[in-house]
Amino acid sequence: MSDVRNEDEIDLVQVVVTLWKGKWLIFACMLAFLSLGATYVQIREPKYESQLFYELYLIAPGYPSERVLRDFEVSVHSPEIFRRWTNENSSTSLSYEMVSNTTRVDNVLLQKNVDEQLISLSSDVISIASGDLRVLDDLHRYLVFVNEIVTETYKVRVESDYEVFKRDIVELMPSLDVPSGELLSMSRFLSEIDSSQNLFQIDRPAAPSQTSSSSSLIIALCALCGAFLGVFGVLIRSFIKSSENAK
């Protein structure tokens, strides 16, 4: 047992000696990768992200909030609505490809990956992969326009429902309490829209923040990779020399 331990200790010492002899190769590899990392940090294009918060402010009677949110998201990505907006804002910095969540590859329409989309919507926040203040401002104005379109759509729907209730159900009012409540909700909803309220409250985008990996972390990882490569090279070189001497 002691002989095995002595051999292990001798092997470990030999490895340390070998690495010490090859310290300049290790240092050179580490310095080379350190330079590569620093160069990459200098030339890479920084990535920024901003967030825009929004919430459903008015509830359309008879329509689940999930459906309204879904209609808003579909409208944001609608080519027809975007075309209508650009007709009124010809100098915009936005293009439809920037707001679209699909792309065409070999004439096949595919869903974009999340990292390929300028905007991604969740239930209460819109993430915007841009630090361009003009793009953020134009995108906010576009979302306000979409909000007005969706609001007008639901106004027409509720007005139609309201007329149906009045025409077909009001005669049953003496025996039913539910229709009166429905009519009151619809009337209140239409009144709020007429007073220039929209379905959604949309905040302005927050100041963009950089999302790229930390420069110091990238440089440190490059230096570490260089050191590991140097150690590996020294050990391989030592193994080759030992094999040649054994012959």
Buried (B, 14 or more C-beta within 10 A) or exposed (E): EEEEEEEEEEEEEEBEEBBEEBEEBBEBBBBBBBBBBBEEBEEEEEBBBBBBEBEBBBBBBEBEEEEBBEBBBEBBBBEEBBEBBBEEBEEBBBEEEBBBBEBEEEEEEEEBEEEEBBBBBEEEBBBBBBBBEEBBBBBBBBBBBBBBBBBEBBBEBBBEBBEEBEEEBEEEEEEEEEBEEBBEBBEEBBEBBEEEEBBBEBBEBBEBEEEEEEBEEBBEEBBBBBBBBBBEBBBEBBEEEEEEEEE
